[in-house]
Amino acid sequence: MTLPAELITLAADGIPKADPVAIPGLSGTVSKIFGYGLWLLILAGAGGVAFGVYKLAISDKSRNGGGSEPFKWMGGGVAAVLLAGSLITILNGIAGS
């Protein structure tokens, strides 16, 4: 196994039920890296949403404060989760599982 595949496999060991399905037409290593990468993108999106909620809780609520930054974090996190989730659903449909 190549070094990038090993690193992603080690990082993804803590992800619950993150067993990617083999995608027809791709080699095993590429399929595994792509599958784990999507699961890591979901975790990153969840982290972005959590950081946005944290920034909203500690932000300056006055009129001259930068009030839109927490919503940018939360919106980016939700977008990442939706994108990765839809790609995982599509690829699992293609793989037939």
N, C-alpha and C positions, 0 to 999 in steps of 0.2 A: 504494500500500500504506500502511496506517496505521502510526503510530509504534510501537504495541506489537508489531505483526506484524514490523516491521523489526528491533526490538530482539531479539525471540526468535529470528528467523532468523539474526542476527549471532551470538548466543550459541550457537546450535546448530550453527554451522559446524564446530566442533571435534568434534562427536559422530559417531562412525563409523556410517555407513549409517542416519542418522536422517532418512529421507525418508518422512514420513507419507503415508498413502494417503488419498485423498479419501473422505469419509464421505457416503453418499447422504443428501440432505435438508438438509445444512448448506452454508452459503456457503463459498467457498474460503478466506477469511480466518479464519473461526471454526474450520474444519477444520484449517488449518495451525497455528494457535495451540494448539489442543487437542492435536494430535499432538506438536508439539515440547515442549509442557508436560509430557506424559507421559514423554518421553525425559529431560527435565531432572529430573523426579521420580526416575527410576531413578538418575541420577548423584548426586542428593542423598542417596538411600538408601545408595548405595555409600560416599559420604563419611561418613555416620553410622556405618556398620559399621566403617570404617577408624578413625574417631575413637574409637569404643568399644574397639577393640583397643588403640589407643594409650593410652587412659585405664587399661585393665586392666594394661598393661605398667608404667605408672609409679605405680599406685595403692599406697596403704599396705596391706600385707597383714596387719596386726595385727588383733586381734579388735575393736578399737574404731574401725576405719576404715570409711568409707562404701563398702562393697564392692559394692553393687548398682548404682551409677551407670553403670559401663561396660556392664553388661548391658542397662540401659535404652536406652543409645545404640545398641547392637548390635541389640536387638530392634526398636526403631523403624526402624532402617535396613533390616532384613530385611523388615519389614512394608511399608515404602514400596516396596521393589523388587518384592515379590510383588503388591501392589495394582496398581502401574503396569504390570507385566508382564502380569497377567491382563487388564487393560483394553485394552492394546495388542493382545493376542491376540483378544479379543472384537471389537474394532473392525475389525481386519484381516479377521476372518471375515465381518463384516457387509459390509464394503467389497468382499469377494470377491477378495482377493489372496492 
